């Protein structure tokens, strides 16, 4: 199987990433919702597929990427994971990519406003926030009210990224003003602070807590339901490989993709 490269930031894409073109149906054709079975013959996609995806999709998309490459052995999947707002900015500035999967409709909007989506984005997953604390909960955190305690060290996502925007919503619903010690640029950075014991608590997605193993514990809170994040995905109009891009969107929406998303803790729309 062709190896897969993981690129952690858009800068690497600018320096060395060149997508491969492919002939076939235009990217504007709506993706199907097939079973994820391989397409045999000359029409099967090939080349490099570049997927820009929200940081919270890292684990599930990486796993699906391996499965996709197994079904389409002539395709190499390259991922760039970061805050959705960062990825949207890079796309509007011309960074080459085939697919954009965002953690919120708000961060998809700049791409749509610039006319860079080949078709209407489809919502393929949903996520909600959860309080994350280090194993053993050394700060004795019990709920959102603890995020106002100046004696605790707190991490939140910056407001311009989806997890930060969702945090604003839940604190408003709870009538609380948090006192964060650090504002992180994506949800994985906030989660890392918790897993390393550098903060007493953070607000991250429940999927991130689930995927962190024994290093992090999750605490539910009632206001989480006030900020459910829809995850939209689209093939980009400037996609160098629209055939592979359409196949990826279909694969994520197939029973195989939906099962992987559900196992990772995502809700299905």
C-alpha positions in Angstrom: 0.0 0.0 0.0 1.2 3.4 -0.9 2.4 5.2 2.2 0.6 8.2 3.6 2.2 11.4 4.7 0.7 13.5 7.5 1.4 17.2 7.2 0.8 19.1 10.4 0.6 22.7 9.1 -0.1 24.5 5.9 3.4 25.9 5.6 4.6 22.4 4.6 2.0 22.3 1.9 3.3 25.5 0.4 6.9 24.2 0.4 6.5 20.8 -1.0 3.1 19.6 -1.9 2.0 19.1 -5.5 -1.3 17.5 -6.2 -1.9 15.1 -9.1 -4.6 15.9 -11.6 -7.1 13.3 -12.8 -9.6 13.2 -15.6 -13.3 12.2 -15.2 -16.5 13.8 -14.0 -16.4 17.4 -12.8 -16.0 18.0 -9.1 -19.4 19.7 -9.0 -21.2 16.4 -9.3 -22.8 15.6 -5.9 -21.1 12.8 -4.0 -23.1 9.7 -3.4 -23.6 7.7 -0.2 -22.4 4.3 -1.4 -21.1 1.4 0.7 -17.5 2.4 0.3 -16.7 -0.6 -2.0 -13.8 -0.2 -4.3 -14.3 1.0 -7.9 -12.5 -1.3 -10.3 -11.3 -0.5 -13.7 -9.9 2.5 -15.5 -12.3 4.9 -13.9 -10.9 4.3 -10.4 -9.3 7.4 -8.9 -5.5 7.7 -8.7 -2.8 10.2 -7.8 -2.5 12.3 -4.7 -5.5 13.3 -2.6 -5.0 16.3 -0.3 -7.5 16.7 2.5 -7.6 19.7 4.8 -9.4 18.7 8.0 -10.2 20.1 11.4 -7.8 19.0 14.1 -10.5 17.1 15.9 -10.8 14.8 12.9 -7.1 13.7 13.2 -7.6 10.2 14.6 -10.7 9.1 12.7 -9.6 10.6 9.3 -6.1 9.1 9.6 -7.7 5.6 10.1 -10.1 6.2 7.3 -7.2 7.3 5.1 -5.6 3.9 5.5 -8.8 2.1 4.6 -9.3 4.4 1.6 -5.8 3.7 0.3 -6.5 0.0 0.7 -9.6 0.3 -1.5 -7.9 2.6 -4.0 -4.3 1.5 -4.1 -3.4 4.1 -6.8 -4.3 7.0 -4.4 -2.0 8.5 -1.8 -3.9 10.5 0.8 -2.2 13.5 2.3 -3.8 15.2 5.3 -3.3 18.7 6.8 -4.8 19.0 10.2 -5.2 22.4 11.9 -7.9 24.7 13.3 -10.7 25.0 10.7 -10.3 28.8 10.6 -6.6 28.5 9.8 -7.3 26.0 7.0 -10.0 28.2 5.6 -7.7 31.1 5.4 -5.0 29.0 3.7 -7.5 27.8 1.1 -8.7 31.3 0.3 -5.1 32.4 -0.1 -4.5 29.7 -2.7 -3.1 26.7 -0.8 -3.6 23.5 -2.9 -6.2 21.1 -1.6 -8.9 18.7 -2.9 -11.3 18.5 0.1 -12.0 20.7 3.1 -13.7 19.2 6.2 -14.4 21.9 8.8 -15.6 21.7 12.4 -18.3 24.3 11.9 -20.4 25.9 9.2 -19.0 29.3 10.3 -15.4 28.3 9.3 -16.6 26.9 6.1 -18.3 30.2 5.2 -15.2 32.1 3.9 -14.5 29.3 1.5 -18.1 29.4 0.2 -18.1 33.2 0.0 -15.0 33.1 -2.2 -16.7 30.6 -4.5 -14.1 27.9 -3.8 -16.5 25.0 -3.0 -17.4 22.9 -6.0 -20.8 22.0 -4.5 -22.8 22.7 -1.4 -21.0 21.4 1.6 -22.5 18.3 3.3 -22.7 17.8 7.0 -21.2 14.4 7.8 -20.8 14.5 11.6 -21.6 16.3 14.8 -19.7 16.9 18.0 -20.2 18.5 21.5 -17.9 19.8 24.1 -16.8 18.0 27.3 -14.7 19.1 30.2 -11.3 17.4 30.1 -9.1 17.0 33.2 -5.9 15.1 33.8 -6.1 11.5 35.0 -7.2 11.5 38.7 -8.7 15.1 38.4 -6.1 16.7 40.6 -7.9 20.1 40.5 -11.2 18.5 41.7 -13.1 20.0 38.8 -16.8 19.2 38.8 -18.4 21.5 36.3 -18.3 24.7 34.2 -18.3 26.9 37.3 -14.8 25.8 38.1 -13.6 27.6 34.9 -14.2 30.9 36.8 -11.9 29.8 39.7 -8.6 31.9 39.6 -6.9 29.2 41.6 -7.2 26.7 38.8 -5.2 26.7 35.6 -7.6 26.6 32.7 -7.2 26.2 28.9 -9.7 27.2 26.3 -9.6 27.3 22.5 -9.3 30.8 21.0 -12.7 32.2 20.0 -12.0 32.3 16.3 -11.7 28.5 16.1 -14.8 26.2 16.4 -14.1 24.8 19.8 -13.6 28.3 21.2 -16.7 29.6 19.5 -18.7 26.7 21.1 -17.1 27.5 24.5 -18.4 31.1 24.2 -21.9 29.7 23.6 -21.9 27.3 26.6 -20.5 29.8 29.1 -23.1 32.3 27.9 -25.8 29.7 28.4 -24.5 29.0 31.9 -24.2 32.7 32.8 -20.5 32.3 33.6 -17.4 34.3 32.7 -14.4 32.0 32.4 -10.9 32.9 33.6 -8.6 31.0 31.1 -4.9 31.0 31.6 -4.2 30.0 28.0 -6.1 30.3 24.7 -5.0 27.6 22.2 -5.2 27.7 18.4 -6.9 24.3 18.0 -8.6 21.7 20.1 -5.6 19.3 20.0 -3.4 21.9 21.6 -5.8 22.4 24.5 -6.1 18.6 24.9 -2.3 18.3 25.0 -2.1 20.8 27.9 -4.5 18.5 29.8 -2.8 15.2 29.0 0.6 16.7 30.1 -0.9 18.0 33.4 -0.1 21.6 32.5 -3.7 22.7 33.2 -6.4 21.6 35.6 -9.1 21.6 33.0 -10.0 22.5 29.4 -13.0 22.5 27.2 -12.5 20.1 24.2 -14.7 17.9 22.1 -15.9 14.6 23.6 -14.3 12.8 20.7 -10.9 14.1 21.8 -11.4 12.9 25.4 -12.5 9.5 24.1 -9.4 9.2 21.9 -6.9 10.3 24.6 -7.0 7.0 26.5 -6.2 6.9 30.2 -4.3 10.3 30.3 -7.5 12.4 30.3 -10.9 12.1 32.0 -14.1 13.7 30.7 -16.8 15.4 32.6 -20.2 16.1 31.1 -22.1 19.3 31.7 -25.7 20.2 30.8 -25.0 23.3 28.7 -23.0 21.2 26.2 -26.2 20.6 24.3 -26.4 24.4 23.5 -23.4 24.2 21.2 -23.6 21.2 18.9 -21.0 21.5 16.2 -22.0 20.4 12.6 -19.0 19.3 10.5 -19.4 20.2 6.8 -17.2 18.9 4.0 -16.8 19.9 0.4 -14.8 19.2 -2.7 -12.9 22.3 -3.6 -13.5 24.0 -7.0 -9.7 24.2 -7.6 -9.2 20.5 -6.7 -6.2 19.1 -8.6 -7.8 15.6 -8.2 -11.6 15.9 -8.3 -12.2 12.2 -9.0 -10.4 11.2 -5.8 -11.9 14.0 -3.9 -15.5 12.9 -4.8 -14.6 9.3 -3.9 -13.3 10.5 -0.5 -16.5 12.4 0.4 -18.5 9.4 -0.7 -16.3 7.1 1.4 -16.6 9.2 4.6 -20.4 9.2 4.1 -20.6 5.5 3.4 -21.5 2.9 6.1 -17.7 2.3 6.6 -17.1 6.0 7.3 -20.1 6.4 9.5 -19.2 3.4 11.6 -15.7 4.9 12.1 -17.1 8.3 13.0 -19.5 6.7 15.5 -16.8 4.6 17.1 -14.8 7.8 17.5 -17.6 9.4 19.4 -19.1 11.6 16.7 -22.9 11.9 16.3 -24.3 11.3 12.8 -26.5 14.0 11.3 
